């Protein structure tokens, strides 16, 4: 298709991260007013690893709007 191999690898990494993000288990708390993500969720770990993100920060910001 004309895409460099290095770009293909990056694209595949982003797609894999998005697929892992879709498999996260988000638990509702306080009658749906809040939520949390387990720090031991393997999909969160894979998502962060693929994109080079900080695990704790991602866990926090997935559940907070601001």
Secondary structure as UniProt FT lines:
FT   HELIX           5..22
FT   STRAND          26..29
FT   HELIX           30..32
FT   STRAND          34..37
FT   TURN            39..40
FT   HELIX           42..51
FT   HELIX           55..61
//
